[in-house]
Amino acid sequence: MDLVFCGTPQFAVPTLEALAAAEHNIRLVVTQPDRPRGRGMELAASPVKQAALALGLEVTQPERIKANGDFRAKLESRSPKAVIVVGYGRIIPQWMIDLPPLGNINLHASLLPKYRGAAPIQWAIANGEKVTGNTTMRINAGLDTGDILLQQETYIADDDTALTLGPRLAATGAQLMLKTLQGLENGAIQPRKQDDAQSSLAPVLKKEDGRIDFARTATQICDRLRGFQPWPGAFTTFRGKAVAIINAKSSANIAHLAPGEIALADDLLLVGCGENTLLEVSTLQLEGKKRMSAQDFANGYKPRTGERLGAATGTGN
């Protein structure tokens, strides 16, 4: 099948590679322009560009696509039967939606209509979901609102983070895309409308999403810590300084601590949370310092009874 592939992040690479391995004719790969990265802020190619060049595929990197005559002419000259879109990072304009006979087919890492938006993997974990999955859908003018083609469920393990779940969904999603194209070609797939009443959003993550609200339960805080890896993570303050919580779990014990109030027990830092729950913090990192164990934190900072995490100004000032 003649295809155009649009994608940018590592999540999209397995789908590109699977399409190539299945001997689809990928006539063009569209990805975001090279961006400055790293300490040296040198221009770096996207993971999709790197994979496409390794496969010997033609790559184009338009800065904009909606009102770009040259880009439109390039796509039209390829006459794709379908345009495959995986994490491209641009809104697909109507002319591009209308171009291929089979439409623009998107791989989305949630069970639509749940978690429409840019960060479905992160928000599914952060909200404590036990099951998520992939959806292939036909793109329309809305935000992840197009007709569903195929779906596949994936379980979320208790210790999954966005860093561990993402690659699994990328791998299974690549195979789902192959099945989708086969089903569209032989007429086996019947697209179905999404139920907008069941929809939820997974917006772009902001730094502030990582700020810990100790009014939440310890389990809810741990879910957000797992979901928001590697960024924005989970952070709070201690004595007016920022502190990142690196490793923590919900305690089986009942709290006698106010939300944010800390206590020491053995090698653990205990923090009071909502609904009388306790967070056990084992590793943390204070602003400008290296990661440290709860025991090293206790020895170095000697937190006093009644001190809290997350206070505007620490009681120890």
For each residue, the residues with C-beta under 8 A, 3 or more apart:
1: 24 25 81 82 181 185
2: 24 25 27 78 79 80 81
3: 19 24 25 26 27 80 81 82 83 84
4: 26 27 28 29 30 75 78 80 82 83 84 100
5: 15 16 19 26 28 29 30 48 52 57 83 84 86
6: 29 30 31 83 84 85 86 88 90 92
7: 12 13 15 16 29 30 31 48 84 85 86 87 88
8: 12 31 32 46 47 48 87 88 89
9: 12 46 47 48 87 89
10: 13 47 170
11: 14 86 87 109 166 169 170 173
12: 7 8 9 15 16 47 48 86 87 88 107 170
13: 7 10 16 17 47 48 51 170
14: 11 17 18 170 171 173 174
15: 5 7 12 18 19 84 86 107 170 173 174 177
16: 5 7 12 13 19 20 26 29 48 51 52 55 86
17: 13 14 20 21 51 55 174
18: 14 15 21 22 174 175 177 178
19: 3 5 15 16 22 24 26 84 177 178
20: 16 17 23 24 26 55 57
21: 17 18
22: 18 19 178
23: 20
24: 1 2 3 19 20 181
25: 1 2 3
26: 3 4 5 16 19 20 29 55 57
27: 2 3 4 58 78 80
28: 4 5 57 58 59 60 74 75 78 80
29: 4 5 6 7 16 26 48 49 52 57 58 59 60
30: 4 5 6 7 59 60 61 62 65 88
31: 6 7 8 46 48 49 52 59 60 61 88
32: 8 35 46 61 88 89 90
33: 61 62 63
34: 43 44 45 46 49 61
35: 32 43 44 46
36: 41 42 43 44
37: 41 42 43 44
38: 41 42 44
39:
40:
41: 36 37 38
42: 36 37 38
43: 34 35 36 37
44: 34 35 36 37 38
45: 34 49 50 53
46: 8 9 31 32 34 35 49 50
47: 8 9 10 12 13 50 51
48: 5 7 8 9 12 13 16 29 31 51 52
49: 29 31 34 45 46 52 53 59 61
50: 45 46 47 53 54
51: 13 16 17 47 48 54 55
52: 5 16 29 31 48 49 55 57 58 59
53: 45 49 50 56 57 59
54: 50 51
55: 16 17 20 26 51 52
56: 53
57: 5 20 26 28 29 52 53
58: 27 28 29 52
59: 28 29 30 31 49 52 53
60: 28 29 30 31 71 74
61: 30 31 32 33 34 49
62: 30 33 65 68 70 71
63: 33
64: 67 68 90
65: 30 62 68 71 90 92 93 96
66: 91 93
67: 64
68: 62 64 65 71 72
69: 72 73
70: 62 73 74
71: 60 62 65 68 74 75
72: 68 69 75 76 95 96
73: 69 70 76 77
74: 28 60 70 71 77 78
75: 4 28 71 72 78 80 83 96 99
76: 72 73 79 99
77: 73 74
78: 2 4 27 28 74 75
79: 2 76
80: 2 3 4 27 28 75 83 99 100
81: 1 2 3 100 101 102
82: 1 3 4 100 101 102 103 104 105 181 184
83: 3 4 5 6 75 80 92 96 99 100 103 104 105
84: 3 4 5 6 7 15 19 104 105 107 177
85: 6 7 88 92 104 105 106 107 139
86: 5 6 7 11 12 15 16 106 107 173 177
87: 7 8 9 11 12
88: 6 7 8 12 30 31 32 85 92
89: 8 9 32
90: 6 32 64 65
91: 66
92: 6 65 83 85 88 96 97 104 139
93: 65 66 96 97
94: 97 98 141
95: 72 98 99
96: 65 72 75 83 92 93 99 104
97: 92 93 94 103 104 139 140 141
98: 94 95
99: 75 76 80 83 95 96
100: 4 80 81 82 83 103 104
101: 81 82
102: 81 82 105 181 184 185
103: 82 83 97 100 138 139
104: 82 83 84 85 92 96 97 100 138 139
105: 82 83 84 85 102 136 137 138 139 149 177 180 181 184
106: 85 86 136 137 138 139 144 146
107: 12 15 84 85 86 134 135 136 173 174 176 177
108: 112 116 120 134 135 136 137 144
109: 11 120 121 132 133 134 166 169 170 173
110: 114 115 116 120 121 124 132 133 134 135 202
111: 114 115 131 132 133 134 135 151 153
112: 108 115 116 135 137 144 148 151 194 199
113: 116 144 145 194 195 196 198 199 200
114: 110 111 120 124 198 199 200
115: 110 111 112 120 123 124 132 200 201 202
116: 108 110 112 113 120 143 144 145 199 200 201 202
117: 120 123 143 144 201 202 203 204
118: 202 203 204
119: 122 123 202 203 204 205
120: 108 109 110 114 115 116 117 123 124 132 202
121: 109 110 124 125 132 162 165 166 169 227
122: 119 125 126 162 202 205 227 228
123: 115 117 119 120 126 127 201 202 203 227
124: 110 114 115 120 121 127 129 132 156 165 202 227
125: 121 122 128 129 156 160 161 162 165 223 226 227
126: 122 123 223 224 226 227 228
127: 123 124 223 227
128: 125 219 220 223
129: 124 125 132 156
130: 155 156
131: 111 153 154 155 156
132: 109 110 111 115 120 121 124 129 153 154 156 165 169
133: 109 110 111 151 152 153 154 169
134: 107 108 109 110 111 151 152 154 169 172 173 176
135: 107 108 110 111 112 148 149 150 151
136: 105 106 107 108 148 149 150 151 176 177 180
137: 105 106 108 112 144 146 147 148 149 194
138: 103 104 105 106 146 147 149 191
139: 85 92 97 103 104 105 106 146
140: 97 145 146 147
141: 94 97
142: 145 146
143: 116 117
144: 106 108 112 113 116 117 137
145: 113 116 140 142 194 196 199
146: 106 137 138 139 140 142 194
147: 137 138 140 191 192 193 194
148: 112 135 136 137 151 191 192 193 194
149: 105 135 136 137 138 180 183 184 189 191
150: 135 136 176 179 180 183 189
151: 111 112 133 134 135 136 148 176
152: 133 134 172 173 176
153: 111 131 132 133
154: 131 132 133 134 165 168 169 172
155: 130 131
156: 124 125 129 130 131 132 160 165
157: 160 164
158:
159: 164 226
160: 125 156 157 164 165 226
161: 125 164 165 226 227 229
162: 121 122 125 165 166 226 227 228 229 230
163: 166 167 229 230
164: 157 159 160 161 167 168
165: 121 124 125 132 154 156 160 161 162 168 169
166: 11 109 121 162 163 169 170
167: 163 164 170 171
168: 154 164 165 171 172
169: 11 109 121 132 133 134 154 165 166 172 173
170: 10 11 12 13 14 15 109 166 167 173 174
171: 14 167 168 174 175
172: 134 152 154 168 169 175 176
173: 11 14 15 86 107 109 134 152 169 170 176 177
174: 14 15 17 18 107 170 171 177 178
175: 18 171 172 178 179
176: 107 134 136 150 151 152 172 173 179 180
177: 15 18 19 84 86 105 107 136 173 174 180 181
178: 18 19 22 174 175 181 182
179: 150 175 176 182 183
180: 105 136 149 150 176 177 183 184 189
181: 1 24 82 102 105 177 178 184 185
182: 178 179 185 186 188
183: 149 150 179 180 186 187 188 189
184: 82 102 105 149 180 181 187 189
185: 1 102 181 182
186: 182 183
187: 183 184
188: 182 183
189: 149 150 180 183 184
190:
191: 138 147 148 149
192: 147 148
193: 147 148
194: 112 113 137 145 146 147 148 198 199
195: 113 198 199
196: 113 145 199
197:
198: 113 114 194 195
199: 112 113 114 116 145 194 195 196
200: 113 114 115 116
201: 115 116 117 123
202: 110 115 116 117 118 119 120 122 123 124
203: 117 118 119 123
204: 117 118 119
205: 119 122 209 228 231 232
206: 209 232
207: 210 232
208: 211 232
209: 205 206 224 228 232
210: 207 224 228 231 232 233 234 235
211: 208 235 236
212: 216 221 224 234 235 236 245 309 310
213: 216 221 310
214: 221 236 259 260 271 272 273 274 279 309 310
215: 259 273 274
216: 212 213 220 221 224 273 274
217: 220 221 250 273 274 275 277
218: 221 222 249 250 251 271 273 277 278 279
219: 128 222 223 250 277
220: 128 216 217 223 224 274
221: 212 213 214 216 217 218 224 225 234 248 250 273 279
222: 218 219 225 226 248 249 250 279
223: 125 126 127 128 219 220 226 227
224: 126 209 210 212 216 220 221 227 228 234
225: 221 222 228 229 233 234 245 248
226: 125 126 159 160 161 162 222 223 229
227: 121 122 123 124 125 126 127 161 162 223 224
228: 122 126 162 205 209 210 224 225 231 232 233 234
229: 161 162 163 225 226 233
230: 162 163 233
231: 205 210 228
232: 205 206 207 208 209 210 228 235
233: 210 225 228 229 230 244 245
234: 210 212 221 224 225 228 244 245 248
235: 210 211 212 232 242 243 244 245
236: 211 212 214 242 243 245 260 309 310
237: 240 241 242 243 309 310 311 312 314
238: 241 243 286 301 303 307 309 314
239: 301 307 313 314 315 316 317
240: 237 313 314 317
241: 237 238 286 287 288 314
242: 235 236 237 286 287
243: 235 236 237 238 284 285 286 287 309
244: 233 234 235 284 285
245: 212 225 233 234 235 236 248 281 283 284
246: 283 284 285 291
247: 281 282 283
248: 221 222 225 234 245 279 280 281 282 283
249: 218 222 279 280 282
250: 217 218 219 221 222 277 278 279 280
251: 218 255 270 277 278 279 280
252:
253: 278
254: 276 277 278
255: 251 270 272 273 276 277 278
256: 272 276
257: 261 262 263 270 271 272 278
258: 261 272 308
259: 214 215 272 273 274
260: 214 236 271 272 308 309 310 311
261: 257 258 271 272 306 307 308
262: 257 269 270 271 272 303 307 308 309
263: 257 269 270 305
264: 268 269 270 294 298 303
265: 268 270
266:
267: 282 293 294 295
268: 264 265 280 281 282 294
269: 262 263 264 280 281 282 284 294 297 298 303
270: 251 255 257 262 263 264 265 278 279 280 281
271: 214 218 257 260 261 262 278 279 281 309
272: 214 255 256 257 258 259 260 261 262 278 279
273: 214 215 216 217 218 221 255 259 277 278 279
274: 214 215 216 217 220 259 277
275: 217
276: 254 255 256
277: 217 218 219 250 251 254 255 273 274
278: 218 250 251 253 254 255 257 270 271 272 273
279: 214 218 221 222 248 249 250 251 270 271 272 273
280: 248 249 250 251 268 269 270
281: 245 247 248 268 269 270 271 284 294
282: 247 248 249 267 268 269 293 294
283: 245 246 247 248 291 292 293 294
284: 243 244 245 246 269 281 291 292 294 297
285: 243 244 246 289 290 291 292
286: 238 241 242 243 289 292 297
287: 241 242 243
288: 241
289: 285 286 292
290: 285
291: 246 283 284 285
292: 283 284 285 286 289 296 297 300
293: 267 282 283 296 297
294: 264 267 268 269 281 282 283 284 297 298
295: 267 298 299
296: 292 293 299 300
297: 269 284 286 292 293 294 300 301 303
298: 264 269 294 295 301 302 303
299: 295 296 302
300: 292 296 297
301: 238 239 297 298
302: 298 299
303: 238 262 264 269 297 298 307 316
304: 307 315 316
305: 263
306: 261 315
307: 238 239 261 262 303 304 314 315 316
308: 258 260 261 262 311 314 315
309: 212 214 236 237 238 243 260 262 271
310: 212 213 214 236 237 260
311: 237 260 308 314 315
312: 237
313: 239 240 317
314: 237 238 239 240 241 307 308 311 317
315: 239 304 306 307 308 311
316: 239 303 304 307
317: 239 240 313 314
